[in-house]
């Protein structure tokens, strides 16, 4: 599944992103604490969890009030919800 499937395309560009439906129930997510290795580096944490940096947006998707700025608010010691890797593998 392409995560841009719900986003319309004009003659040149993608319009505003329409997020896909992702089931955010507790069965598909878990709470983790960001370690100092990944402070300000959601791309590296995404690679660690999902073997690709492309899912760094999911941290903001699940934690909009905690990660108002998805890079600079990605601080060591912060607890965030993440998608379980096996769930994202199924929807992708």
BELWOLIN-V661244 format. One record per helix or strand of 2 or more residues. SS is the DSSP state (2 for helix, 1 for strand). FROM is the first residue (numbers start at 1). LEN is the number of residues. If there is no record, write none. Layout:
{{SS FROM LEN} {SS FROM LEN}}
This chain:
{{1 29 5} {2 36 3} {2 42 9} {2 53 3} {2 57 6} {1 79 5} {2 85 7}}
